[in-house]
Structures are given as structure tokens and as C-alpha cells.
């Protein structure tokens, strides 16, 4: 589900079962894997890849690729928890 209040660039590739909360910004050439959650107000900078089953915390700024099965948060976003 992509919130009507989120901005997703037309060149972004979004997998299945992805939730993008309000006020998130997804720039061009971003790839989001399956089963991800992008928190409200998060910013995904151009060219980053979000691995499957990952979580991006609200208000985070993602400037580099995110591994699968992790939770990232902060500015710049860093791994705060591994899910597997």
C-alpha cells in the first residue's frame, strides 16, 4: 500500500507487499524489495536498493543500500536490528 501523501518517483521499482507511509519520499532509480515497510517521512535517495523484508524507520534518510532482513533508522540510516 502506498499512501496518497507519499511521493514515489515514476522510475522507482517497488516489489510486492510494500507499505509506504505518508510523507515518505522515494527518489528515482530506487529499488524496493518485496515485503518492506517504509516509515512516514523517510527519504530514499536516488539509486539506493532496499533489500527484501526490510524496515526503514520513520524520518530516516537512506543514502546507501539496505541489506535484506534489517531495520534501519536515523540520518544517515544505519542498521539498528537484524530480523533473522
Secondary structure by P-SEA (a helix, b strand, c coil): cccccbbbcccbbbccbbbbcccbbbcccbbbccbbbbcccbbbccbbbbccbbbbccbbbbcccccccccccccccccccccc
